[in-house]
Amino acid sequence: MAASAIRQAGTYFGRSLPRRAVLTVPSSDWKKLTKLPTFTNTDCVVLDLEDGVAESAKQLGRENIFRYLNESASNINREICVRINAVTSNHINDDVKLIKDLSTSIDCLFVPKVDSVDDMKWLANRLGSKCQYNLVLYCESARSLVDLRSILTTASSLFSLQGVVFGSDDFSVDAGINGRYTLEASELTYARQKIVTTCRLFENAQPIDMVYINFKDLDGLKKQAEQGAAWGFTGKQVIHPQQVPIVQAAFSPSEWARVWAKELIEAYERHEKEEGKGAFTFRGQTMVDKPLLRRARYILNMAP
């Protein structure tokens, strides 16, 4: 297994720090793969076999991933993941063979276009019960969104479920949303909030927000990332290295918030020990109770 234990610190609902910036890299482009060691600030690298790879280049992508993970993965001090093709695609059998060959070399398996419980059962059966995989799946259709709770229940029983990515482009087409959605993505409000809420039912299911396609529009990216963080997402897909620091900042608590959380927790513990009461006043104005304590702990868990 790649050394993910030393790549991340802190906890997120009982596990390692969330993936704030999820950088997807097309596996068919060897030149881009060789640049990965220079992306020192990236939380998570996803070697892509799906949308970022042409139909005619799928096998090249598999060969590149196998070569790269066997020759160079030790040079990258961050999480290394692989996104396979959809279970319903013509490429899935070859992808499964690759993943089984790489079972000790990847940190997490990203699975796109998961539409049903049967998708998860089929994949688990093909990978075999002896292989325990960390899993992040994509919600990219109306059916997937409606059945998300059942899908995650099944996924968490078969894999180590770690997250759900909102595939906004495919979802928009499937849901009949006409044209490109707005910067505020108000057309996708219901879908995004349902994904966040459903993920909260599962201890380790991190909600990862939609990609911002225009990688040159950093102001727009900042606004959308901050919106996603405010709505409860804990990370975002990125497609270019220059997007990484902006997204990481949006999904990290500020220095002020970290200090506030640390002092509140210390005050709460001191108050409990000395007076044994629940709610109390903090910094002369804030009435502190259990929900606020949970908020403070959440902030510290999100801190890099």
Backbone bond lengths (Angstrom), bond angles and torsions (degrees), N, CA, C in turn:
res aa  C-N    CA-C-N  psi(-1)  N-CA   C-N-CA  omega(-1)  CA-C   N-CA-C  phi
1 M - - - 1.472 - - 1.516 109.24 -
2 A 1.327 115.71 139.16 1.461 118.41 176.27 1.510 109.27 -62.52
3 A 1.332 115.12 156.74 1.463 119.65 -169.22 1.518 112.85 -80.37
4 S 1.353 117.03 57.85 1.460 120.01 -178.06 1.510 111.85 -66.48
5 A 1.322 117.37 -24.77 1.465 119.80 -178.35 1.514 111.55 -63.05
6 I 1.332 117.95 -29.69 1.457 119.45 -179.74 1.521 111.60 -96.64
7 R 1.339 117.29 -3.86 1.454 120.26 -178.61 1.514 112.05 -84.04
8 Q 1.330 116.81 -27.62 1.446 119.18 -173.43 1.525 110.10 -130.50
9 A 1.320 115.38 153.78 1.452 120.81 178.19 1.513 108.64 -130.49
10 G 1.323 116.31 170.29 1.452 120.02 179.72 1.511 111.41 82.07
11 T 1.337 116.27 -176.66 1.451 119.99 179.72 1.509 110.37 -136.04
12 Y 1.318 115.43 152.47 1.456 121.93 175.69 1.514 106.16 -135.89
13 F 1.332 116.16 102.54 1.447 121.50 -175.61 1.524 110.61 50.84
14 G 1.318 115.51 45.50 1.452 120.27 173.60 1.511 115.33 92.54
15 R 1.348 118.48 2.34 1.462 118.29 178.86 1.519 109.30 -135.69
16 S 1.336 116.73 -166.31 1.453 120.93 -174.69 1.521 111.70 -65.80
17 L 1.307 115.22 165.09 1.462 122.84 -178.32 1.532 110.60 -53.32
18 P 1.333 118.34 142.98 1.464 120.11 -178.00 1.520 113.02 -64.96
19 R 1.323 114.64 156.54 1.455 121.12 175.91 1.526 107.54 -79.07
20 R 1.315 117.45 101.95 1.459 119.92 -178.99 1.520 110.42 -74.83
21 A 1.315 118.03 -51.30 1.464 123.27 178.92 1.520 108.60 -113.90
22 V 1.323 116.07 115.87 1.463 121.84 -178.71 1.522 107.77 -105.85
23 L 1.333 116.06 101.19 1.461 122.22 -174.48 1.525 110.66 -90.73
24 T 1.332 115.91 118.68 1.460 121.68 178.98 1.525 109.95 -96.94
25 V 1.343 115.94 129.99 1.463 121.84 -177.03 1.526 108.83 -126.00
26 P 1.339 118.84 126.37 1.473 120.78 -179.90 1.523 111.10 -64.83
27 S 1.311 116.01 125.11 1.468 120.23 -174.44 1.517 112.73 -72.75
28 S 1.319 117.32 -16.40 1.465 119.37 -179.64 1.526 112.43 -78.35
29 D 1.327 117.09 -9.97 1.464 121.76 -178.57 1.528 109.40 -101.79
30 W 1.324 116.44 93.86 1.461 121.21 -175.80 1.522 111.45 -62.30
31 K 1.320 116.91 -35.22 1.460 120.39 -179.54 1.520 111.02 -60.57
32 K 1.328 116.78 -41.36 1.465 120.02 178.74 1.523 111.15 -68.17
33 L 1.308 117.21 -36.36 1.462 120.09 178.36 1.533 110.88 -63.22
34 T 1.302 116.37 -39.49 1.464 119.29 -178.82 1.525 112.58 -69.63
35 K 1.343 117.04 -16.65 1.461 120.66 178.22 1.531 113.06 -85.69
36 L 1.307 117.22 -8.30 1.462 120.33 -175.02 1.529 114.34 -56.00
37 P 1.337 119.55 -39.01 1.472 118.31 179.36 1.526 113.43 -60.45
38 T 1.345 117.80 -18.97 1.465 119.59 -179.96 1.527 111.91 -83.60
39 F 1.328 116.90 -13.39 1.466 120.06 179.68 1.525 108.96 -87.32
40 T 1.306 115.95 67.57 1.460 120.87 -170.11 1.525 113.85 -71.45
41 N 1.332 117.65 -15.03 1.459 119.21 -176.05 1.524 113.12 -100.28
42 T 1.321 118.02 3.36 1.453 120.94 -176.05 1.518 111.29 -80.73
43 D 1.351 116.87 132.70 1.466 120.59 178.90 1.517 112.04 -70.01
44 C 1.317 115.47 -42.16 1.462 120.87 -168.11 1.520 109.54 -148.35
45 V 1.323 115.99 129.65 1.461 121.85 177.19 1.529 108.49 -110.92
46 V 1.333 116.27 126.60 1.456 121.39 178.34 1.522 108.77 -111.54
47 L 1.311 116.81 113.06 1.455 121.96 176.77 1.528 107.27 -80.09
48 D 1.325 116.10 115.05 1.461 121.52 -167.52 1.524 112.80 -94.79
49 L 1.337 114.63 134.60 1.459 121.71 171.74 1.520 111.64 -113.86
50 E 1.344 116.40 -2.72 1.463 119.00 -171.89 1.524 112.83 -99.67
51 D 1.329 117.47 -111.69 1.469 120.72 -170.89 1.520 114.01 -61.75
52 G 1.317 117.73 -27.71 1.453 120.47 -178.13 1.518 114.21 -81.12
53 V 1.334 117.01 1.24 1.472 121.43 -176.27 1.529 109.48 -125.08
54 A 1.323 116.68 127.81 1.462 121.33 179.32 1.526 111.17 -63.31
55 E 1.327 116.08 153.55 1.466 120.90 -179.77 1.530 111.09 -54.35
56 S 1.315 115.96 -39.54 1.464 120.26 -176.60 1.526 113.11 -76.64
57 A 1.348 117.04 -8.20 1.467 120.12 -175.50 1.525 113.10 -113.37
58 K 1.326 117.51 11.22 1.470 120.48 -177.66 1.531 111.80 -60.83
59 Q 1.306 116.78 -46.34 1.462 119.33 -178.11 1.524 111.09 -66.52
60 L 1.320 116.42 -38.79 1.467 119.72 175.51 1.524 109.61 -59.68
61 G 1.325 116.64 -41.84 1.455 120.47 178.19 1.526 112.04 -59.52
62 R 1.322 116.98 -43.90 1.477 120.22 178.36 1.525 110.85 -62.40
63 E 1.318 115.48 -44.42 1.473 119.32 -179.74 1.522 110.41 -62.72
64 N 1.322 117.33 -40.23 1.467 120.98 179.18 1.526 111.21 -64.59
65 I 1.336 116.53 -42.84 1.467 119.82 179.52 1.519 110.51 -62.51
66 F 1.323 116.23 -46.78 1.471 119.85 -179.53 1.520 110.30 -60.62
67 R 1.312 116.16 -45.52 1.470 120.40 179.73 1.523 110.98 -63.86
68 Y 1.324 115.52 -46.50 1.470 119.66 -175.07 1.521 111.48 -64.75
69 L 1.328 116.72 -46.34 1.460 119.61 -177.30 1.527 112.23 -68.88
70 N 1.302 116.85 -24.38 1.460 119.41 177.53 1.524 112.92 -87.27
71 E 1.333 117.04 -23.69 1.463 120.03 -176.52 1.521 114.20 -104.88
72 S 1.339 116.66 -34.83 1.462 118.38 -166.19 1.521 116.46 -127.47
73 A 1.309 119.37 -9.44 1.464 120.98 -172.75 1.522 112.72 -59.68
74 S 1.310 117.44 -30.38 1.466 120.38 -178.30 1.527 112.03 -66.56
75 N 1.333 116.99 -14.72 1.470 120.40 179.53 1.521 113.23 -85.13
76 I 1.344 117.10 -5.44 1.458 121.22 -177.49 1.516 109.76 -107.21
77 N 1.306 115.91 117.38 1.454 121.13 -176.56 1.531 110.73 -93.68
78 R 1.331 115.45 56.01 1.459 120.65 176.36 1.530 108.26 -159.30
79 E 1.311 115.82 176.38 1.456 120.37 -176.18 1.526 111.61 -69.50
80 I 1.338 115.78 133.96 1.463 122.30 178.19 1.529 108.59 -114.32
81 C 1.331 116.35 122.18 1.459 121.52 -177.63 1.533 109.45 -127.00
82 V 1.330 115.93 166.41 1.463 121.17 176.61 1.520 108.66 -130.94
83 R 1.351 115.69 130.99 1.461 120.12 172.94 1.521 108.49 -101.92
84 I 1.321 115.42 117.03 1.452 121.06 179.07 1.529 109.35 -86.35
85 N 1.320 116.18 -179.02 1.456 120.83 173.91 1.532 109.67 -83.84
86 A 1.306 116.22 167.80 1.460 121.23 -177.92 1.523 111.11 -62.19
87 V 1.312 115.19 151.00 1.458 120.93 179.48 1.525 111.06 -58.16
88 T 1.317 117.25 -32.11 1.464 121.80 -177.91 1.528 113.49 -85.34
89 S 1.330 118.03 1.12 1.465 120.48 -177.20 1.521 111.52 -83.53
90 N 1.323 114.46 167.16 1.465 120.05 177.64 1.528 112.21 -76.59
91 H 1.328 116.72 -6.75 1.463 120.70 -174.28 1.530 113.25 -100.61
92 I 1.314 117.10 -5.25 1.454 119.34 -168.35 1.525 113.42 -65.41
93 N 1.324 118.87 -36.23 1.463 119.62 -177.90 1.526 111.55 -64.47
94 D 1.322 116.79 -42.32 1.466 119.67 177.24 1.525 110.84 -67.81
95 D 1.339 117.14 -35.27 1.469 120.52 177.95 1.525 110.86 -65.34
96 V 1.327 116.59 -42.28 1.469 120.82 179.46 1.523 110.41 -61.68
97 K 1.303 116.92 -41.43 1.471 120.19 178.26 1.521 110.50 -60.37
98 L 1.333 116.34 -43.49 1.460 120.33 178.45 1.528 110.62 -61.78
99 I 1.330 117.64 -46.99 1.458 121.20 -177.90 1.520 110.96 -62.18
100 K 1.303 117.66 -39.42 1.472 120.51 178.49 1.524 110.23 -65.52
101 D 1.321 116.99 -36.51 1.468 120.64 177.31 1.529 111.54 -69.22
102 L 1.354 116.02 -27.04 1.468 121.29 -176.57 1.527 113.05 -103.97
103 S 1.305 118.77 15.41 1.465 121.66 -170.58 1.520 113.73 -57.38
104 T 1.308 118.11 -23.19 1.468 120.16 179.01 1.525 112.20 -101.60
105 S 1.348 117.41 8.72 1.462 119.91 -175.22 1.511 114.94 -118.50
106 I 1.330 117.99 -6.73 1.459 120.23 -179.17 1.526 109.96 -117.37
107 D 1.303 115.02 149.97 1.463 120.60 -179.43 1.514 112.51 -88.39
108 C 1.333 117.13 -31.08 1.460 119.26 -176.20 1.524 109.79 -156.57
109 L 1.317 115.67 146.05 1.455 122.51 178.06 1.527 108.77 -103.88
110 F 1.335 116.76 122.93 1.459 122.28 177.28 1.528 108.59 -100.45
111 V 1.326 116.20 125.58 1.468 121.10 -174.90 1.529 110.13 -119.91
112 P 1.322 118.27 114.59 1.471 121.30 -176.88 1.525 112.86 -84.39
113 K 1.337 114.89 163.35 1.464 122.70 169.95 1.537 113.18 50.09
114 V 1.311 115.66 47.33 1.466 119.90 175.77 1.522 107.66 -81.73
115 D 1.316 115.95 111.27 1.464 120.72 -174.32 1.518 114.10 -104.98
116 S 1.335 117.03 -14.53 1.459 117.89 -173.65 1.520 111.54 -154.55
117 V 1.313 114.13 165.69 1.460 121.99 173.26 1.528 109.91 -60.15
118 D 1.321 116.12 -37.66 1.470 120.73 -178.24 1.524 111.75 -62.46
119 D 1.330 117.48 -31.70 1.469 120.23 176.80 1.520 110.40 -59.47
120 M 1.333 116.27 -44.17 1.461 121.30 -179.33 1.526 111.30 -68.14
121 K 1.313 116.70 -40.33 1.471 120.39 -180.00 1.522 110.75 -65.88
122 W 1.335 116.19 -42.38 1.459 119.96 -179.83 1.514 110.75 -62.28
123 L 1.335 116.60 -46.31 1.457 120.37 -177.37 1.522 111.23 -64.95
124 A 1.318 117.47 -42.63 1.463 120.80 179.15 1.520 110.57 -62.97
125 N 1.302 116.89 -39.03 1.462 121.12 179.13 1.519 111.20 -65.35
126 R 1.330 116.87 -40.41 1.462 119.73 -179.31 1.529 112.21 -72.41
127 L 1.313 116.64 -35.56 1.465 119.33 179.93 1.522 111.66 -74.49
128 G 1.315 116.53 -27.21 1.455 120.12 176.92 1.510 113.05 95.55
129 S 1.305 116.60 144.14 1.462 122.32 -175.26 1.521 113.38 -68.82
130 K 1.316 117.50 -19.59 1.466 119.67 -177.71 1.535 112.24 -77.54
131 C 1.324 116.96 -17.43 1.465 120.40 -177.69 1.525 110.11 -100.90
132 Q 1.313 117.02 117.73 1.455 121.87 178.95 1.524 108.94 -100.21
133 Y 1.326 115.95 114.61 1.459 120.44 -175.75 1.521 111.60 -110.74
134 N 1.334 115.46 139.33 1.451 119.95 165.04 1.526 106.89 -72.74
135 L 1.318 117.12 139.91 1.460 120.20 -171.84 1.525 112.16 -134.94
136 V 1.329 115.09 134.72 1.461 123.12 167.55 1.518 106.16 -123.81
137 L 1.322 117.77 128.77 1.456 120.30 -179.58 1.530 110.89 -115.54
138 Y 1.322 115.09 161.63 1.461 122.17 -177.54 1.527 110.29 -107.52
139 C 1.322 116.15 134.39 1.461 123.29 171.89 1.524 106.76 -101.05
140 E 1.349 116.85 111.77 1.465 119.62 -171.22 1.528 113.64 -136.23
141 S 1.330 117.46 14.93 1.463 119.61 -179.74 1.515 109.90 -148.77
142 A 1.338 115.10 164.70 1.464 119.92 176.97 1.521 110.63 -61.95
143 R 1.305 117.24 -40.84 1.470 120.75 179.64 1.512 111.28 -62.75
144 S 1.326 115.87 -43.59 1.461 120.39 179.49 1.519 110.95 -61.36
145 L 1.331 116.74 -42.79 1.461 120.24 -178.88 1.527 111.24 -65.24
146 V 1.322 116.69 -44.29 1.462 120.63 -178.61 1.530 110.99 -64.60
147 D 1.325 116.93 -38.46 1.471 121.17 -176.32 1.529 113.21 -98.28
148 L 1.339 117.69 15.32 1.459 120.75 -170.37 1.524 112.97 -58.61
149 R 1.311 118.33 -41.71 1.471 119.57 -178.52 1.526 111.33 -61.02
150 S 1.325 117.26 -44.02 1.470 120.55 179.06 1.522 111.07 -65.64
151 I 1.333 115.51 -40.25 1.462 119.70 179.51 1.522 110.49 -62.15
152 L 1.326 117.19 -45.21 1.461 120.32 -178.91 1.524 111.77 -69.29
153 T 1.315 117.22 -33.41 1.466 120.37 176.53 1.525 110.01 -61.26
154 T 1.323 115.80 -45.87 1.468 120.08 178.99 1.526 111.07 -68.06
155 A 1.324 116.41 -44.64 1.472 120.36 -179.21 1.523 111.14 -59.79
156 S 1.320 117.22 -40.28 1.464 120.48 -178.11 1.524 112.07 -71.13
157 S 1.323 117.66 -19.17 1.466 120.51 177.69 1.523 112.33 -86.89
158 L 1.333 116.23 -19.31 1.468 120.63 -176.29 1.527 113.58 -107.10
159 F 1.334 116.04 -25.63 1.458 121.95 -177.68 1.528 109.13 -132.36
160 S 1.319 115.41 177.43 1.457 120.43 168.38 1.521 106.85 -91.09
161 L 1.317 116.19 90.08 1.455 121.48 -175.46 1.521 110.79 -67.67
162 Q 1.351 116.47 127.15 1.458 120.07 -176.90 1.524 114.35 -124.80
163 G 1.316 118.67 -9.18 1.452 116.39 -179.81 1.512 114.36 177.93
164 V 1.340 113.69 166.78 1.462 122.39 175.01 1.525 107.81 -131.85
165 V 1.318 116.11 127.88 1.461 122.20 177.10 1.519 108.58 -102.36
166 F 1.335 116.38 134.55 1.457 119.96 175.96 1.521 109.20 -88.33
167 G 1.327 116.51 111.07 1.459 122.22 177.09 1.516 109.75 -87.92
168 S 1.313 116.69 84.85 1.461 122.33 -168.73 1.524 113.80 -67.14
169 D 1.323 118.32 -36.32 1.462 119.91 -176.33 1.533 111.28 -66.05
170 D 1.325 116.29 -50.16 1.463 119.29 178.93 1.523 110.89 -66.39
171 F 1.327 116.69 -37.35 1.462 119.79 178.71 1.523 110.70 -61.98
172 S 1.325 117.19 -43.32 1.459 121.21 -178.54 1.527 111.29 -59.77
173 V 1.326 116.34 -43.17 1.466 120.31 178.42 1.526 109.95 -63.92
174 D 1.326 116.17 -46.38 1.462 120.32 -177.14 1.525 111.74 -65.71
175 A 1.333 116.89 -35.40 1.459 121.12 -177.85 1.528 112.99 -85.26
176 G 1.330 117.21 -2.94 1.449 120.48 176.94 1.508 114.61 78.94
177 I 1.333 117.08 23.82 1.464 120.49 176.73 1.519 108.09 -77.90
178 N 1.315 116.92 119.90 1.457 121.39 -172.52 1.521 112.55 -81.20
179 G 1.313 116.07 134.74 1.457 120.83 175.07 1.520 112.77 70.90
180 R 1.314 115.98 -172.69 1.456 122.01 177.63 1.516 109.28 -78.07
181 Y 1.312 116.98 137.01 1.449 119.64 178.51 1.526 110.45 -75.19
182 T 1.319 115.61 163.05 1.462 121.79 -175.33 1.526 111.06 -74.49
183 L 1.339 115.18 168.55 1.460 120.71 177.59 1.519 110.74 -56.95
184 E 1.323 117.04 -41.50 1.463 121.01 -179.86 1.525 111.46 -73.81
185 A 1.328 116.80 -14.41 1.473 122.73 179.40 1.522 111.82 53.34
186 S 1.340 116.11 40.05 1.464 119.74 -179.54 1.519 111.73 -62.24
187 E 1.350 116.80 -25.57 1.462 120.89 178.37 1.526 112.21 -64.80
188 L 1.320 115.80 -20.24 1.465 120.74 -175.25 1.528 112.85 -109.83
189 T 1.323 116.22 12.88 1.466 120.15 -176.01 1.515 112.19 -57.05
190 Y 1.311 117.03 -48.74 1.471 120.08 -178.00 1.527 111.49 -59.97
191 A 1.332 115.74 -47.59 1.464 119.59 -177.55 1.518 111.44 -62.15
192 R 1.312 116.75 -45.24 1.471 120.26 -177.62 1.523 111.13 -64.80
193 Q 1.325 116.98 -43.09 1.458 119.19 -178.25 1.519 112.08 -71.52
194 K 1.331 117.02 -32.22 1.460 118.55 176.77 1.524 110.93 -67.73
195 I 1.333 117.22 -38.79 1.468 120.03 178.60 1.521 110.24 -62.46
196 V 1.327 117.17 -46.14 1.463 120.23 178.98 1.526 110.86 -59.70
197 T 1.332 116.46 -47.17 1.464 120.78 -177.24 1.518 111.61 -63.95
198 T 1.333 116.86 -43.00 1.463 120.24 -179.31 1.522 111.40 -66.38
199 C 1.315 116.51 -39.08 1.465 119.84 178.29 1.523 111.34 -60.04
200 R 1.315 117.51 -32.96 1.464 121.10 -178.03 1.532 112.42 -66.41
201 L 1.335 116.66 -14.45 1.463 120.13 177.32 1.524 111.83 -79.06
202 F 1.330 116.10 -11.50 1.465 121.55 -176.14 1.522 108.64 -122.73
203 E 1.302 116.89 124.51 1.460 122.41 -167.60 1.513 114.32 -52.78
204 N 1.319 117.59 -42.87 1.461 120.10 -172.38 1.526 113.81 -110.45
205 A 1.325 118.00 12.45 1.464 120.52 -176.83 1.521 110.30 -86.46
206 Q 1.315 115.98 97.23 1.467 121.44 -179.11 1.530 110.42 -77.35
207 P 1.336 119.60 127.47 1.461 121.26 174.86 1.528 111.07 -81.74
208 I 1.327 116.77 121.79 1.463 122.78 -177.59 1.524 108.68 -114.30
209 D 1.320 116.52 124.24 1.461 122.07 -169.11 1.530 112.60 -80.48
210 M 1.314 113.87 171.89 1.450 124.84 -175.95 1.535 113.31 -62.20
211 V 1.315 115.45 156.78 1.454 121.52 178.93 1.525 109.53 -79.98
212 Y 1.324 115.70 149.62 1.469 121.76 173.71 1.525 106.43 -106.82
213 I 1.330 115.53 105.29 1.456 121.63 -168.24 1.526 113.54 -65.45
214 N 1.334 117.76 -40.21 1.469 121.25 -176.36 1.539 109.10 -76.90
215 F 1.324 116.43 87.10 1.464 120.36 -173.42 1.530 113.06 -70.00
216 K 1.334 116.98 -11.65 1.462 119.52 177.46 1.533 112.03 -85.62
217 D 1.321 117.20 -18.06 1.465 122.19 -178.93 1.534 109.18 -90.50
218 L 1.314 115.75 82.37 1.458 120.18 -175.83 1.528 112.35 -73.94
219 D 1.321 117.24 -29.29 1.464 120.06 176.83 1.532 110.41 -66.85
220 G 1.322 116.11 -44.05 1.456 120.21 177.80 1.518 111.30 -63.46
221 L 1.330 116.13 -40.57 1.463 121.03 177.38 1.524 110.76 -59.71
222 K 1.322 116.58 -44.78 1.459 121.40 -179.01 1.528 110.88 -59.96
223 K 1.325 116.21 -45.10 1.461 120.38 -179.20 1.520 111.19 -63.88
224 Q 1.339 116.26 -44.75 1.461 118.83 -178.25 1.529 111.84 -69.23
225 A 1.328 116.67 -37.03 1.459 120.16 178.29 1.525 111.25 -65.56
226 E 1.320 116.29 -43.29 1.468 119.89 178.92 1.522 111.17 -65.75
227 Q 1.334 116.00 -35.87 1.459 119.76 175.56 1.528 110.13 -62.51
228 G 1.328 116.78 -46.64 1.466 120.74 179.51 1.514 112.35 -60.53
229 A 1.319 116.39 -41.51 1.466 120.48 178.53 1.527 110.69 -63.61
230 A 1.338 116.43 -40.50 1.460 120.64 179.36 1.520 111.38 -65.74
231 W 1.324 116.89 -29.05 1.464 121.44 -179.07 1.515 113.22 -84.79
232 G 1.322 117.83 -7.18 1.451 120.07 176.44 1.511 116.01 113.29
233 F 1.336 117.98 -5.11 1.461 118.83 173.30 1.528 108.54 -67.90
234 T 1.313 116.66 151.69 1.459 120.33 -179.04 1.525 112.99 -117.78
235 G 1.341 116.44 4.72 1.448 121.01 177.27 1.514 109.77 -167.28
236 K 1.339 115.49 174.26 1.464 120.39 -175.66 1.520 109.67 -149.89
237 Q 1.315 116.51 146.29 1.453 121.29 174.70 1.527 110.00 -73.13
238 V 1.316 116.99 142.12 1.461 121.34 174.07 1.526 108.85 -132.62
239 I 1.330 115.21 153.61 1.467 119.92 -177.51 1.515 112.17 -122.66
240 H 1.336 116.92 1.35 1.468 120.41 179.40 1.524 108.71 -146.89
241 P 1.332 117.39 140.64 1.472 120.15 -178.28 1.520 114.80 -55.93
242 Q 1.346 118.16 -30.80 1.460 119.27 -178.42 1.532 112.38 -70.54
243 Q 1.325 116.82 -14.62 1.459 120.65 176.27 1.530 112.22 -79.34
244 V 1.322 116.80 -21.99 1.462 121.62 -171.34 1.531 113.55 -58.49
245 P 1.337 120.37 -56.70 1.470 119.09 -175.98 1.520 113.83 -60.83
246 I 1.337 117.19 -33.49 1.463 120.34 179.80 1.522 110.28 -67.54
247 V 1.315 116.45 -43.37 1.459 120.85 179.81 1.530 110.70 -68.91
248 Q 1.308 117.04 -41.87 1.466 119.71 178.84 1.524 111.31 -60.45
249 A 1.328 116.80 -40.78 1.465 120.04 179.69 1.521 110.82 -64.77
250 A 1.329 116.57 -39.58 1.467 120.40 -178.60 1.523 111.97 -65.09
251 F 1.331 116.71 -32.41 1.456 120.76 -176.32 1.528 112.97 -102.78
252 S 1.307 116.82 17.12 1.463 122.03 175.75 1.524 108.97 -117.59
253 P 1.323 118.46 139.19 1.471 119.89 176.90 1.516 111.06 -67.19
254 S 1.317 116.00 147.00 1.459 120.75 178.64 1.527 110.48 -70.01
255 E 1.338 115.41 166.33 1.459 119.85 177.48 1.528 109.97 -61.46
256 W 1.328 116.32 -38.75 1.465 120.11 178.22 1.521 110.54 -61.25
257 A 1.345 116.83 -43.72 1.462 120.70 -178.86 1.522 111.41 -65.92
258 R 1.333 116.98 -37.83 1.469 119.95 179.46 1.529 110.88 -66.14
259 V 1.328 116.80 -42.46 1.464 120.67 178.50 1.526 109.94 -64.13
260 W 1.336 115.70 -45.04 1.469 120.40 178.78 1.520 111.02 -57.89
261 A 1.335 116.90 -46.04 1.461 121.39 -177.52 1.524 111.19 -65.05
262 K 1.323 116.28 -44.53 1.454 120.46 -179.00 1.531 110.90 -62.49
263 E 1.329 117.26 -45.24 1.457 120.98 -179.25 1.528 111.37 -67.70
264 L 1.331 116.49 -37.18 1.462 119.06 179.44 1.528 111.20 -65.32
265 I 1.317 116.81 -43.44 1.463 120.16 179.73 1.524 110.40 -63.25
266 E 1.327 116.01 -44.20 1.463 119.75 178.84 1.528 110.71 -61.53
267 A 1.341 117.18 -42.45 1.459 121.22 179.65 1.525 110.76 -65.94
268 Y 1.307 117.15 -38.96 1.465 121.35 -179.99 1.530 110.65 -63.93
269 E 1.337 114.97 -47.79 1.462 118.91 -179.53 1.516 111.40 -63.56
270 R 1.322 115.91 -39.09 1.473 119.81 178.26 1.534 110.23 -66.25
271 H 1.304 116.84 -41.81 1.467 121.11 -179.73 1.531 110.98 -64.76
272 E 1.314 116.17 -43.17 1.463 120.76 178.65 1.523 111.28 -60.81
273 K 1.328 116.09 -42.01 1.458 120.91 -177.41 1.525 111.38 -70.06
274 E 1.320 116.37 -40.19 1.463 119.89 -173.89 1.522 113.26 -85.60
275 E 1.332 117.75 -36.94 1.456 120.09 -173.71 1.516 114.10 -119.04
276 G 1.326 116.63 -20.03 1.454 119.97 176.97 1.511 114.98 67.48
277 K 1.317 118.20 20.41 1.450 121.93 179.93 1.531 110.31 -103.22
278 G 1.350 115.05 162.77 1.453 119.65 -179.05 1.510 112.66 -79.30
279 A 1.337 117.32 -89.48 1.458 121.71 -175.23 1.526 111.51 -74.18
280 F 1.331 116.15 147.76 1.463 122.34 176.66 1.518 108.73 -155.29
281 T 1.324 115.89 167.68 1.459 121.24 -178.12 1.521 110.53 -89.25
282 F 1.346 116.08 133.78 1.463 122.11 -178.52 1.515 109.29 -119.92
283 R 1.308 116.39 131.53 1.468 123.14 -178.18 1.530 111.89 55.87
284 G 1.308 115.24 31.60 1.450 120.96 173.47 1.508 116.51 77.84
285 Q 1.361 117.48 -1.73 1.460 117.17 -176.88 1.517 114.85 -146.04
286 T 1.293 118.78 -34.68 1.458 120.27 -174.85 1.522 110.96 -84.24
287 M 1.316 117.27 126.50 1.451 121.73 175.58 1.530 108.34 -84.92
288 V 1.327 116.14 114.27 1.456 121.35 -174.19 1.520 110.72 -94.49
289 D 1.344 116.04 130.29 1.453 121.32 173.37 1.526 108.15 -138.84
290 K 1.322 117.75 -172.08 1.469 121.16 -173.60 1.537 113.51 -59.74
291 P 1.337 120.06 -43.27 1.473 118.65 178.81 1.525 113.32 -59.12
292 L 1.328 117.22 -39.27 1.458 120.38 179.20 1.526 110.77 -69.41
293 L 1.320 116.26 -34.29 1.461 120.55 175.94 1.522 110.36 -63.11
294 R 1.321 116.42 -42.58 1.464 120.40 177.58 1.524 110.34 -61.60
295 R 1.324 116.73 -38.84 1.454 120.91 178.63 1.530 111.01 -63.16
296 A 1.321 116.88 -41.69 1.463 120.94 179.71 1.525 111.00 -64.59
297 R 1.307 116.67 -42.23 1.470 119.88 179.08 1.521 111.30 -66.37
298 Y 1.326 116.12 -37.30 1.457 120.67 177.70 1.529 110.63 -61.64
299 I 1.329 116.81 -42.36 1.468 121.56 179.76 1.528 110.56 -60.80
300 L 1.314 116.91 -45.63 1.468 119.63 179.75 1.523 111.33 -66.46
301 N 1.312 117.65 -34.83 1.467 120.78 178.35 1.528 111.60 -67.77
302 M 1.322 116.84 -25.99 1.463 121.15 -179.78 1.511 112.78 -85.28
303 A 1.322 116.56 -12.81 1.475 120.29 -176.19 1.509 111.06 -72.89
304 P 1.346 118.15 135.28 1.479 121.27 179.39 1.509 111.07 -72.06
